[in-house]
Amino acid sequence: MTAPSPSFTRILYCTDFSENATQAFAYAVRAATRNPGAELHLLHVIPEPSAQFWRGYINAVDEDVDANARREIDEKIATTYRPLVPGSVPFTVAFRIGDASQKILEYATETRPDLLVIGRQGAGTSVGKLLYGNVAERVVRKSPAPVLVIPPR
C-alpha cells in the first residue's frame, strides 16, 4: 500500500539571500511546478535594529536608506529569483521587518501555506544558538505547515 502523495496549492519560501537560501529556492520552484495551480510566495524578513535609536540615527544620516534597501532587495529578486519561476506559477513577493522566525510564522498563519521551504545555515556556535536561537529550528517547531529545511552543501 502506498501513501497518497501530498499536493501543494500554496508554497512559502523564506530567504535571507544567503547562498543556501538560493539553493533552497530550487526546491520551492520544483514543488510549485510539480503541483499545477500552486502559487509560490517569497518572504524576506528585514531585521529590525535591536535599539530603536540606531534606526533614527541611520535615517538622520541617510534618509533614503529604506528606499535604497528596498531597491537592492527588488534587484536581487529580479535577477536571482524571478527568472527561475515559470510564467505559469503565480509568484508573490512579501517583506516584513522584525524578528525573522516570528515574522515567518505570522506570514504563514496569514497565508496558510501547504508547504514552507527554508534554507538552514551552518551548525553555528552553541553560544550563538543559545543567545539568538536558530531561525529554521524555531520555524520548524511552531510552523502551522510542513517545513522542508534545506541544509547547506
Backbone bond lengths (Angstrom), bond angles and torsions (degrees), N, CA, C in turn:
res aa  C-N    CA-C-N  psi(-1)  N-CA   C-N-CA  omega(-1)  CA-C   N-CA-C  phi
1 M - - - 1.453 - - 1.521 108.41 -
2 T 1.309 116.79 129.48 1.461 120.99 179.40 1.518 109.50 -103.59
3 A 1.299 114.08 143.69 1.467 120.19 178.98 1.522 108.90 -74.86
4 P 1.322 117.32 144.54 1.468 118.90 177.20 1.522 110.44 -64.55
5 S 1.318 114.82 144.22 1.457 120.36 179.37 1.529 108.98 -81.95
6 P 1.336 117.04 129.36 1.472 117.87 -179.94 1.522 110.70 -68.49
7 S 1.315 115.33 148.06 1.462 118.83 174.47 1.529 107.40 -113.33
8 F 1.297 114.28 147.01 1.459 120.44 -176.77 1.525 109.24 -117.75
9 T 1.325 116.63 129.14 1.462 120.38 176.67 1.524 111.59 -106.89
10 R 1.337 116.19 -22.19 1.468 120.38 179.66 1.524 107.50 -140.88
11 I 1.330 115.07 120.10 1.459 121.22 -178.11 1.522 108.19 -116.48
12 L 1.316 115.62 127.85 1.469 121.73 178.53 1.516 108.61 -105.60
13 Y 1.314 115.78 120.49 1.459 122.77 177.16 1.525 107.55 -111.36
14 C 1.327 116.62 128.93 1.462 121.82 -178.13 1.518 109.24 -111.71
15 T 1.324 116.70 134.04 1.458 119.95 -176.82 1.512 112.70 -134.18
16 D 1.329 114.47 144.44 1.467 121.25 169.07 1.533 108.89 -112.81
17 F 1.326 115.96 10.13 1.467 125.00 179.45 1.526 113.28 69.42
18 S 1.325 117.19 15.89 1.462 119.96 176.09 1.530 108.90 -76.20
19 E 1.316 115.63 168.45 1.465 120.53 179.07 1.530 110.52 -60.03
20 N 1.325 116.63 -42.95 1.455 119.05 -178.87 1.528 111.83 -69.31
21 A 1.300 117.41 -33.52 1.465 119.63 176.94 1.523 109.98 -64.04
22 T 1.321 116.61 -38.89 1.459 120.63 178.10 1.529 109.98 -64.46
23 Q 1.320 116.68 -38.34 1.459 121.85 175.69 1.531 110.62 -61.39
24 A 1.320 116.11 -41.43 1.463 120.93 -179.48 1.528 111.41 -64.99
25 F 1.317 117.39 -26.78 1.460 121.06 -179.36 1.523 111.08 -61.25
26 A 1.322 116.83 -35.67 1.467 120.25 178.52 1.526 110.72 -58.58
27 Y 1.328 117.27 -38.00 1.461 121.21 178.40 1.528 110.72 -68.00
28 A 1.311 116.74 -40.21 1.466 120.83 179.25 1.527 110.56 -64.53
29 V 1.328 116.57 -44.10 1.467 120.72 179.27 1.527 109.80 -64.42
30 R 1.320 116.78 -43.14 1.471 120.59 179.32 1.531 110.26 -60.82
31 A 1.308 117.76 -43.06 1.469 120.57 178.38 1.524 110.71 -62.74
32 A 1.327 116.75 -39.67 1.465 120.40 -179.73 1.526 111.42 -67.82
33 T 1.316 117.14 -41.37 1.472 119.44 -177.75 1.529 111.98 -73.61
34 R 1.324 117.22 -25.98 1.471 120.46 178.84 1.528 112.22 -81.61
35 N 1.304 116.38 -6.30 1.460 121.75 179.57 1.524 108.72 -124.26
36 P 1.332 117.80 85.91 1.470 120.72 -177.50 1.523 111.61 -50.79
37 G 1.308 115.28 133.34 1.457 121.58 -179.50 1.519 113.59 90.82
38 A 1.334 116.59 -5.95 1.474 119.58 -180.00 1.516 110.10 -70.78
39 E 1.321 115.04 145.25 1.462 120.11 174.87 1.526 108.45 -108.74
40 L 1.316 115.05 148.53 1.457 121.74 -177.32 1.517 109.43 -116.14
41 H 1.332 115.94 126.05 1.465 122.25 177.51 1.514 108.48 -109.52
42 L 1.311 117.30 131.69 1.465 122.98 172.96 1.517 106.90 -107.54
43 L 1.326 115.69 128.06 1.464 121.03 178.60 1.515 109.51 -122.69
44 H 1.319 115.47 129.50 1.468 121.14 173.41 1.526 107.17 -122.80
45 V 1.332 114.96 128.82 1.458 120.21 178.01 1.520 108.70 -104.72
46 I 1.314 114.81 123.52 1.460 121.78 178.24 1.524 107.21 -90.39
47 P 1.340 116.90 120.23 1.469 118.21 -178.97 1.521 110.88 -63.03
48 E 1.300 115.16 137.38 1.466 120.49 176.97 1.519 107.61 -89.22
49 P 1.342 117.26 136.12 1.467 118.11 177.73 1.528 110.11 -55.04
50 S 1.334 115.59 139.33 1.463 119.21 -177.04 1.526 112.21 -67.33
51 A 1.293 116.58 -27.51 1.469 119.83 177.71 1.528 107.79 -113.25
52 Q 1.310 117.14 121.19 1.456 121.43 -176.26 1.529 113.17 -60.19
53 F 1.348 117.62 -28.48 1.462 118.05 -178.55 1.522 111.16 -64.38
54 W 1.343 118.10 -26.72 1.472 120.11 177.30 1.509 110.53 -63.54
55 R 1.340 116.87 -41.17 1.466 120.65 179.75 1.529 109.32 -61.07
56 G 1.328 116.80 -43.49 1.464 119.59 177.70 1.513 111.74 -63.15
57 Y 1.325 116.32 -40.54 1.459 120.83 179.39 1.526 110.69 -64.84
58 I 1.334 116.32 -46.80 1.466 120.25 -179.67 1.515 109.77 -61.27
59 N 1.331 117.13 -44.22 1.462 119.92 -179.83 1.523 111.43 -65.71
60 A 1.327 117.91 -33.60 1.459 120.52 178.17 1.523 110.52 -68.28
61 V 1.328 116.76 -36.78 1.469 120.95 179.72 1.515 110.56 -73.17
62 D 1.319 117.48 -44.25 1.456 121.45 -177.40 1.521 108.97 -142.13
63 E 1.323 116.31 98.99 1.456 120.38 -176.51 1.517 112.36 -65.21
64 D 1.338 117.78 -17.36 1.454 121.12 -178.38 1.519 112.72 -94.06
65 V 1.344 118.15 13.07 1.460 120.08 -175.48 1.529 111.20 -60.97
66 D 1.338 118.94 -41.88 1.456 120.98 178.94 1.525 110.90 -66.31
67 A 1.325 117.11 -42.41 1.464 120.78 178.87 1.525 110.41 -64.61
68 N 1.345 116.53 -40.35 1.464 119.83 178.90 1.524 110.99 -65.62
69 A 1.318 116.44 -42.46 1.466 120.20 179.11 1.526 109.89 -62.96
70 R 1.312 116.65 -44.32 1.477 120.47 179.54 1.531 110.60 -62.20
71 R 1.320 117.11 -41.52 1.462 121.33 179.50 1.536 110.74 -63.21
72 E 1.334 116.97 -42.26 1.465 120.93 178.68 1.524 111.19 -65.52
73 I 1.315 117.14 -40.35 1.466 121.30 178.82 1.527 109.82 -65.72
74 D 1.333 116.71 -46.28 1.466 120.72 178.59 1.527 110.99 -58.92
75 E 1.323 116.56 -40.63 1.469 121.01 179.35 1.524 110.82 -65.41
76 K 1.327 116.76 -42.84 1.472 121.06 179.05 1.528 110.19 -61.43
77 I 1.304 117.29 -43.73 1.461 121.03 179.45 1.525 110.52 -65.50
78 A 1.329 116.32 -43.24 1.464 120.66 -178.57 1.528 112.35 -64.92
79 T 1.328 117.22 -34.54 1.465 119.04 -176.91 1.526 113.95 -93.53
80 T 1.330 117.98 -31.75 1.462 120.97 -173.89 1.528 113.09 -98.99
81 Y 1.311 118.10 -39.38 1.460 120.81 -171.50 1.532 114.48 -103.26
82 R 1.325 117.07 -52.93 1.463 120.49 -174.27 1.533 113.36 -53.73
83 P 1.336 119.61 -41.18 1.473 119.21 -179.65 1.533 113.88 -62.40
84 L 1.312 118.36 -19.73 1.465 121.92 -178.08 1.529 113.13 -88.53
85 V 1.338 115.93 -8.83 1.468 120.08 -177.38 1.530 108.93 -95.74
86 P 1.353 116.60 118.77 1.469 118.85 177.44 1.527 111.01 -59.33
87 G 1.306 116.02 148.71 1.462 121.20 -179.57 1.515 113.66 -59.56
88 S 1.326 117.03 -22.05 1.462 120.66 -178.65 1.532 112.93 -79.55
89 V 1.339 116.99 -8.66 1.471 120.92 -178.10 1.523 109.46 -101.46
90 P 1.333 117.76 115.70 1.467 119.42 175.25 1.540 109.17 -60.88
91 F 1.328 115.59 131.61 1.466 121.27 -172.98 1.521 109.20 -127.36
92 T 1.335 116.15 119.43 1.459 122.76 -179.50 1.519 108.66 -115.61
93 V 1.322 116.55 135.63 1.458 122.05 178.08 1.520 108.16 -113.84
94 A 1.334 116.10 132.52 1.465 120.81 -179.99 1.522 109.56 -134.94
95 F 1.317 115.47 150.57 1.463 123.02 177.05 1.515 108.22 -128.17
96 R 1.303 115.07 146.43 1.453 121.50 172.65 1.523 107.00 -137.54
97 I 1.318 116.28 158.88 1.463 121.04 177.71 1.517 107.82 -120.89
98 G 1.328 116.43 129.87 1.456 120.36 177.96 1.510 112.10 142.47
99 D 1.326 115.71 -154.47 1.452 122.49 179.32 1.530 108.80 -71.18
100 A 1.333 117.27 126.25 1.462 121.64 -172.59 1.523 113.07 -57.32
101 S 1.321 117.90 -53.42 1.462 118.89 -176.15 1.528 111.21 -64.28
102 Q 1.304 117.49 -39.81 1.466 121.29 179.95 1.530 110.50 -63.17
103 K 1.328 116.65 -46.41 1.469 120.29 -177.58 1.522 111.64 -69.68
104 I 1.341 117.55 -33.91 1.465 120.66 176.15 1.526 109.35 -63.83
105 L 1.320 116.40 -46.47 1.462 120.35 -179.74 1.529 111.90 -64.41
106 E 1.326 117.32 -38.41 1.471 120.68 177.05 1.526 110.42 -63.62
107 Y 1.334 116.27 -44.99 1.472 120.19 -179.64 1.529 110.01 -64.63
108 A 1.336 116.95 -39.06 1.464 120.65 178.49 1.530 110.56 -64.23
109 T 1.311 116.88 -37.22 1.461 120.20 177.50 1.528 110.31 -66.68
110 E 1.338 117.09 -39.31 1.471 121.85 179.47 1.525 112.08 -67.12
111 T 1.332 116.74 -46.81 1.467 121.20 -170.62 1.525 113.77 -93.59
112 R 1.324 117.72 -16.47 1.461 123.80 178.00 1.529 113.09 52.56
113 P 1.333 117.68 61.67 1.463 119.60 178.87 1.530 111.36 -70.89
114 D 1.333 115.11 157.35 1.460 121.47 174.08 1.524 110.29 -87.68
115 L 1.337 116.17 -19.33 1.453 122.16 -179.07 1.518 108.69 -150.96
116 L 1.311 116.27 137.99 1.460 122.37 175.87 1.527 106.82 -117.54
117 V 1.329 117.60 129.42 1.464 122.27 -179.20 1.522 108.30 -117.39
118 I 1.335 115.48 129.05 1.457 120.34 -178.15 1.529 108.93 -145.94
119 G 1.315 116.00 143.67 1.464 120.67 175.08 1.512 109.86 -88.90
120 R 1.320 115.21 143.34 1.464 120.41 177.17 1.509 108.38 -101.86
121 Q 1.294 115.87 139.10 1.458 120.40 176.30 1.516 108.71 -83.56
122 G 1.320 116.82 -179.05 1.460 121.30 -179.51 1.514 112.24 -58.04
123 A 1.305 116.07 173.59 1.466 121.83 -176.18 1.521 111.70 -58.23
124 G 1.322 118.62 -31.32 1.460 121.24 179.33 1.514 111.23 73.94
125 T 1.304 115.26 174.31 1.454 119.42 178.99 1.517 108.98 -91.12
126 S 1.293 116.46 152.05 1.460 118.69 179.95 1.526 110.86 -65.61
127 V 1.332 117.34 -31.74 1.465 120.16 177.48 1.523 109.35 -66.32
128 G 1.340 117.14 -46.15 1.455 120.46 178.97 1.513 111.83 -62.10
129 K 1.334 116.39 -41.70 1.452 120.26 179.69 1.521 110.41 -66.77
130 L 1.325 116.58 -38.10 1.462 121.23 179.12 1.527 110.40 -64.30
131 L 1.332 116.98 -43.30 1.461 120.50 -176.96 1.523 112.96 -77.23
132 Y 1.317 116.44 -42.12 1.462 120.06 -170.73 1.521 113.88 -113.06
133 G 1.323 117.66 -16.89 1.451 120.15 -176.13 1.515 110.16 73.60
134 N 1.304 116.22 -175.49 1.444 122.02 -178.56 1.518 106.85 -125.40
135 V 1.330 116.66 125.83 1.463 121.00 -174.93 1.524 110.80 -57.32
136 A 1.328 117.15 -51.53 1.464 119.56 -177.87 1.530 111.04 -59.78
137 E 1.313 116.60 -42.35 1.467 120.53 -179.45 1.527 110.99 -62.17
138 R 1.326 117.21 -45.08 1.466 120.61 -179.75 1.526 111.29 -66.01
139 V 1.333 116.49 -37.57 1.462 120.19 179.04 1.528 109.73 -66.40
140 V 1.329 117.18 -45.06 1.464 120.63 179.78 1.523 110.80 -58.59
141 R 1.316 116.88 -43.64 1.467 120.73 -176.96 1.525 112.93 -63.71
142 K 1.340 117.40 -32.69 1.464 119.46 -171.37 1.526 114.76 -118.55
143 S 1.315 117.95 2.13 1.460 120.83 -176.18 1.521 112.47 -65.16
144 P 1.339 116.39 139.43 1.462 119.84 175.37 1.533 112.16 -80.34
145 A 1.334 117.08 -4.47 1.469 121.99 -177.87 1.524 109.79 -129.58
146 P 1.327 117.11 161.05 1.461 119.02 173.69 1.525 109.72 -59.41
147 V 1.331 115.74 145.10 1.464 121.12 -177.74 1.523 109.29 -120.71
148 L 1.320 115.82 129.19 1.458 122.06 172.99 1.523 106.84 -101.56
149 V 1.323 116.30 113.31 1.465 121.65 -178.64 1.528 108.39 -103.30
150 I 1.324 116.10 123.08 1.453 121.69 -178.56 1.526 108.41 -99.42
151 P 1.341 116.89 115.47 1.465 119.62 -179.95 1.533 111.15 -75.35
152 P 1.319 116.83 159.13 1.466 118.81 176.42 1.524 109.61 -66.13
153 R 1.305 115.46 152.23 1.480 119.91 177.85 1.489 110.25 -69.34
